Amino acid sequence: MGVPERITEVTALLAEVLAPRAPLTVIVDGGDPGAAAAFASRLAAAFPASSRAWNIDAVLGLTGPGAGGFDSALNVLEPATDQVLVYLRGGPRNRFTAGDGERRAQVVIDHRDPDWPVIRHVHPSLADPDRWYLSESRAFFAARAASWDVKFGDDLPAYAKAVQQAGVRPGDVAIDVGCGTGRALPALAGAVGPTGRVVGLDFTPDMLTEASRAGRDSAATLIVADARRLPMAGHSVDVVFAAGLINHLPDPAAGLTELARVTRHGGRLALFHPIGRAALATRHGRTLRPDEALSEVRLAPLLAAAGWLLTDYEDGEDRFLALATRH
């Protein structure tokens, strides 16, 4: 898909979601210098002529506290019934060094690559996740699938160590939910042995194509599937491995409940990422918040409500690993 088509796809979807709410002010902020104005212009053009009761603003940001950098103007704006806040996650020249403007935004756009903008969040009051989540997330990962292992291939030992600590036993049925290119699959297959079974599930076909190209389809059955609606019978799985999954789900609580549905009582869950939360936030140019789903103070009650008991929690510089047992 070419650049104009992807931008048109994103702005057309947003215009469709927002059109019933006119008259409305849409405020766009974030991104590299000039990005908000350019995106606001494209978004304004996406509304039909019959919906011209619109005001599309690009905000240039405010002087941030402390370090003297720029902070998103969205930090001082509260959502209101007559306005929608749109935040662009910035690229390499992102001027925002303080604050976390996307926290208050109802719409978040990944804009690190302006040629490939992707909707990463839409508040449920504006649109049901089924309207945008799968198509936009697939667009995000499909564009990165071919280079994923080139960029992150040195993480394989970290995956193997996490699988070892997840308590996988010979004969287990283990699933890797959001398996991507399948970096955990060989280790899982080795742990369950010839009497066990491994299934890798991901909603982006391009990722599974790369997993097959790397030969990891020999270690597991690969299935295109949405983590929110797993094609597995209830209580049929011994171990769930999920690397980098929860932060990508529109509703982490519902996602953890679905993982619990397919897991046998006494089964294990491993939530993993090959770098810690703070390092990942820095990589993405954002501020780490205590109310995020994977913070220890929030994750434990989320797991408990979904039917899990958190047994181990590690959030260091070089990895994140949370282990839980199914009630």
C-alpha positions as CSV (number, residue, x, y, z in Angstrom):
1,M,0.0,0.0,0.0
2,G,1.4,3.4,-0.9
3,V,1.8,6.4,1.3
4,P,-1.2,8.4,0.1
5,E,-3.5,5.3,0.5
6,R,-2.4,4.6,4.1
7,I,-2.9,8.3,5.2
8,T,-6.2,8.4,3.5
9,E,-7.3,5.1,5.1
10,V,-6.4,6.5,8.6
11,T,-8.0,9.9,8.2
12,A,-11.1,8.4,6.5
13,L,-11.6,6.0,9.4
14,L,-11.3,8.9,11.9
15,A,-13.7,11.1,10.0
16,E,-16.3,8.3,9.9
17,V,-15.9,7.8,13.7
18,L,-16.2,11.5,14.5
19,A,-18.8,12.6,11.9
20,P,-21.8,11.8,14.1
21,R,-20.5,14.1,16.8
22,A,-20.4,17.4,14.8
23,P,-20.2,20.3,15.6
24,L,-16.8,19.5,17.2
25,T,-13.3,20.8,17.7
26,V,-10.6,18.3,16.9
27,I,-7.2,19.2,18.5
28,V,-4.1,17.5,17.0
29,D,-0.7,17.6,18.8
30,G,2.5,15.7,19.1
31,G,4.8,14.2,16.5
32,D,7.9,15.9,14.9
33,P,7.8,19.6,14.1
34,G,5.1,20.3,11.6
35,A,3.5,16.9,11.9
36,A,0.4,18.1,13.8
37,A,-0.4,20.8,11.2
38,A,0.1,18.4,8.3
39,F,-2.0,15.7,9.9
40,A,-4.7,18.1,10.9
41,S,-4.9,19.4,7.3
42,R,-5.3,15.8,6.0
43,L,-7.9,15.0,8.6
44,A,-10.0,18.1,7.9
45,A,-10.0,17.2,4.2
46,A,-11.4,13.8,5.0
47,F,-14.7,15.1,6.3
48,P,-17.4,15.3,3.7
49,A,-18.7,18.7,2.5
50,S,-21.9,18.1,4.4
51,S,-20.0,17.9,7.7
52,R,-18.2,21.3,7.7
53,A,-19.3,22.2,11.2
54,W,-15.7,21.3,12.2
55,N,-12.7,23.1,13.6
56,I,-9.4,21.2,13.2
57,D,-6.5,22.7,15.2
58,A,-2.9,21.8,15.3
59,V,-1.2,22.8,18.6
60,L,2.5,23.6,18.7
61,G,3.1,22.6,22.3
62,L,4.0,24.4,25.5
63,T,7.3,25.0,27.2
64,G,7.7,21.9,29.5
65,P,8.5,22.0,33.2
66,G,12.0,21.3,34.4
67,A,14.3,20.6,31.6
68,G,13.0,23.4,29.4
69,G,11.9,21.0,26.6
70,F,8.5,21.0,25.0
71,D,5.5,19.3,26.6
72,S,2.3,18.4,24.8
73,A,-0.4,21.0,25.1
74,L,-2.8,18.1,25.6
75,N,-1.4,17.9,29.1
76,V,-3.3,21.0,30.1
77,L,-6.5,20.3,28.1
78,E,-9.3,18.1,29.5
79,P,-11.5,16.1,27.2
80,A,-14.9,17.8,26.7
81,T,-18.1,16.9,24.9
82,D,-17.3,19.4,22.1
83,Q,-13.7,18.5,21.5
84,V,-11.6,15.5,20.7
85,L,-7.9,15.3,21.4
86,V,-5.6,13.5,18.9
87,Y,-2.0,12.8,19.9
88,L,0.7,11.8,17.4
89,R,3.4,9.6,18.9
90,G,6.6,11.3,17.6
91,G,9.4,10.3,15.3
92,P,13.2,10.7,15.8
93,R,12.9,14.5,15.9
94,N,10.1,14.5,18.3
95,R,10.4,17.8,20.3
96,F,8.5,16.6,23.4
97,T,11.0,15.7,26.2
98,A,8.6,16.1,29.1
99,G,5.0,15.1,29.9
100,D,2.8,12.5,28.4
101,G,0.3,14.1,26.2
102,E,-1.3,10.9,25.0
103,R,-2.6,10.1,28.5
104,R,-5.5,12.5,28.0
105,A,-6.0,12.0,24.3
106,Q,-9.0,10.1,23.0
107,V,-7.2,9.1,19.8
108,V,-3.5,8.1,19.6
109,I,-1.7,7.8,16.3
110,D,1.7,6.1,15.8
111,H,3.5,8.7,13.8
112,R,7.1,7.7,14.1
113,D,7.0,6.9,10.4
114,P,4.9,9.7,8.9
115,D,4.6,7.6,5.7
116,W,2.8,4.9,7.6
117,P,0.6,6.4,10.4
118,V,-1.4,3.8,12.4
119,I,-4.2,4.3,14.9
120,R,-3.1,2.8,18.2
121,H,-5.9,3.9,20.5
122,V,-9.5,5.2,20.1
123,H,-11.5,5.8,23.3
124,P,-14.4,3.3,23.6
125,S,-16.8,6.3,23.8
126,L,-15.9,7.2,20.2
127,A,-15.7,3.7,18.6
128,D,-15.8,0.1,19.6
129,P,-12.4,-1.5,19.2
130,D,-13.8,-4.0,16.7
131,R,-14.1,-1.0,14.3
132,W,-10.4,-0.3,14.2
133,Y,-8.2,-2.5,16.4
134,L,-7.5,-5.5,14.1
135,S,-7.1,-3.6,10.8
136,E,-4.9,-0.9,12.3
137,S,-2.8,-3.3,14.4
138,R,-2.2,-5.5,11.4
139,A,-1.1,-2.5,9.4
140,F,1.4,-1.6,12.2
141,F,2.9,-5.1,12.4
142,A,2.7,-6.0,8.7
143,A,4.9,-3.1,7.8
144,R,7.5,-4.3,10.3
145,A,7.3,-8.1,9.9
146,A,10.1,-8.6,7.3
147,S,12.7,-6.7,9.4
148,W,11.5,-7.8,12.8
149,D,14.1,-10.5,13.4
150,V,16.9,-8.4,11.9
151,K,16.1,-5.7,14.4
152,F,15.4,-7.9,17.5
153,G,17.0,-11.3,16.6
154,D,19.5,-11.0,19.5
155,D,16.7,-11.5,22.0
156,L,16.5,-15.2,21.4
157,P,18.5,-16.2,24.5
158,A,16.2,-14.0,26.7
159,Y,13.2,-15.8,25.3
160,A,14.7,-19.2,26.1
161,K,15.4,-18.1,29.6
162,A,11.9,-16.8,30.2
163,V,10.4,-20.1,28.8
164,Q,12.6,-22.0,31.2
165,Q,11.3,-20.0,34.2
166,A,7.7,-20.3,33.1
167,G,7.5,-23.8,34.4
168,V,6.8,-25.5,31.1
169,R,6.9,-29.3,31.6
170,P,7.2,-32.3,29.2
171,G,3.8,-33.2,27.8
172,D,2.3,-29.7,28.3
173,V,0.1,-27.9,25.8
174,A,1.7,-24.5,25.5
175,I,0.5,-21.6,23.5
176,D,2.4,-18.4,22.5
177,V,-0.3,-15.7,22.1
178,G,0.9,-12.8,19.9
179,C,3.9,-15.0,18.9
180,G,5.0,-12.6,16.1
181,T,7.9,-14.2,14.2
182,G,7.9,-17.1,16.7
183,R,11.1,-16.3,18.8
184,A,9.8,-18.3,21.8
185,L,8.5,-21.3,19.8
186,P,11.7,-23.4,19.6
187,A,12.3,-23.0,23.4
188,L,8.6,-24.0,24.1
189,A,8.9,-27.0,21.8
190,G,12.0,-28.1,23.6
191,A,10.4,-27.8,27.0
192,V,7.2,-29.7,26.2
193,G,9.1,-32.4,24.3
194,P,7.7,-35.0,21.9
195,T,4.6,-35.7,24.0
196,G,3.6,-32.1,24.3
197,R,2.1,-29.5,21.8
198,V,3.0,-25.9,21.0
199,V,0.7,-23.5,19.2
200,G,1.8,-20.1,18.0
201,L,-1.1,-17.5,17.5
202,D,-0.8,-14.1,16.0
203,F,-3.4,-11.9,14.2
204,T,-0.9,-10.6,11.6
205,P,-0.4,-13.2,8.8
206,D,2.9,-11.4,7.7
207,M,4.4,-12.2,11.1
208,L,3.5,-15.9,10.8
209,T,5.0,-15.9,7.3
210,E,8.3,-14.7,8.8
211,A,8.0,-17.4,11.5
212,S,7.7,-20.0,8.8
213,R,10.5,-18.5,6.8
214,A,12.7,-18.8,9.9
215,G,11.8,-22.5,10.2
216,R,9.8,-22.1,13.4
217,D,6.7,-23.7,12.0
218,S,8.5,-27.0,12.6
219,A,8.4,-26.3,16.3
220,A,4.7,-25.3,16.5
221,T,1.3,-25.1,14.8
222,L,0.9,-21.6,13.5
223,I,-2.6,-20.0,13.6
224,V,-3.9,-16.6,12.6
225,A,-6.0,-15.5,15.5
226,D,-7.1,-12.6,17.6
227,A,-5.8,-12.8,21.2
228,R,-9.2,-11.5,22.4
229,R,-11.0,-14.5,20.8
230,L,-8.8,-17.5,20.9
231,P,-9.8,-20.5,18.8
232,M,-9.1,-22.9,21.8
233,A,-11.5,-24.8,24.0
234,G,-11.9,-23.8,27.6
235,H,-9.4,-25.3,30.1
236,S,-7.4,-26.9,27.3
237,V,-4.0,-25.2,27.8
238,D,-1.3,-25.8,30.4
239,V,1.0,-22.8,29.7
240,V,0.3,-19.4,28.1
241,F,3.3,-17.4,27.0
242,A,2.7,-13.8,25.9
243,A,5.5,-11.5,25.0
244,G,4.7,-7.8,24.5
245,L,1.0,-8.6,24.2
246,I,-0.9,-6.9,27.0
247,N,0.2,-3.3,26.1
248,H,-1.2,-3.8,22.6
249,L,-4.7,-4.9,23.7
250,P,-7.4,-2.3,23.8
251,D,-8.8,-3.9,27.0
252,P,-6.0,-5.6,29.0
253,A,-8.5,-6.9,31.6
254,A,-10.6,-8.6,29.0
255,G,-7.5,-10.0,27.3
256,L,-6.3,-11.6,30.6
257,T,-9.8,-13.1,31.1
258,E,-9.6,-14.7,27.7
259,L,-6.2,-16.2,28.5
260,A,-7.7,-17.6,31.7
261,R,-10.6,-19.1,29.8
262,V,-8.5,-21.4,27.8
263,T,-6.1,-22.4,30.7
264,R,-6.6,-25.3,33.0
265,H,-6.8,-24.7,36.7
266,G,-3.2,-24.7,38.0
267,G,-1.9,-23.7,34.5
268,R,0.7,-21.0,34.2
269,L,0.9,-17.7,32.5
270,A,4.2,-15.9,31.5
271,L,4.0,-12.2,30.5
272,F,7.3,-11.3,29.0
273,H,9.3,-8.5,27.3
274,P,13.0,-8.7,26.5
275,I,13.6,-5.2,28.0
276,G,12.1,-3.6,31.1
277,R,9.2,-1.2,31.1
278,A,11.3,1.9,31.8
279,A,13.7,1.1,29.0
280,L,10.8,0.4,26.6
281,A,9.2,3.7,27.6
282,T,12.4,5.5,26.9
283,R,12.8,3.8,23.5
284,H,9.3,5.0,22.6
285,G,9.9,8.5,23.9
286,R,7.2,8.4,26.6
287,T,6.8,8.7,30.3
288,L,6.3,5.6,32.4
289,R,3.1,5.8,34.4
290,P,2.2,3.8,37.6
291,D,-1.4,3.2,36.2
292,E,-0.3,1.2,33.2
293,A,-1.6,-2.4,33.0
294,L,1.9,-4.0,33.6
295,S,2.8,-1.9,36.6
296,E,3.0,-4.2,39.7
297,V,0.4,-2.2,41.6
298,R,-2.1,-2.5,38.7
299,L,-1.2,-6.0,37.3
300,A,-1.8,-8.0,40.4
301,P,-5.5,-6.9,40.8
302,L,-6.1,-7.2,37.0
303,L,-4.8,-10.8,37.1
304,A,-6.8,-11.6,40.2
305,A,-10.0,-10.4,38.7
306,A,-9.4,-12.5,35.6
307,G,-8.7,-15.7,37.5
308,W,-4.9,-15.6,38.0
309,L,-2.7,-15.4,41.0
310,L,0.5,-13.3,40.4
311,T,3.4,-15.4,41.8
312,D,6.5,-13.6,40.5
313,Y,7.2,-10.1,39.2
314,E,10.4,-8.8,37.7
315,D,10.8,-5.4,36.0
316,G,14.5,-4.8,35.5
317,E,16.5,-2.9,32.9
318,D,17.0,-5.9,30.6
319,R,13.7,-7.7,30.8
320,F,10.1,-7.8,32.2
321,L,8.7,-11.1,33.4
322,A,5.5,-11.7,35.4
323,L,4.4,-15.2,36.2
324,A,0.9,-16.2,37.3
325,T,-1.0,-19.4,38.1
326,R,-4.6,-20.1,37.1
327,H,-7.0,-20.4,40.1
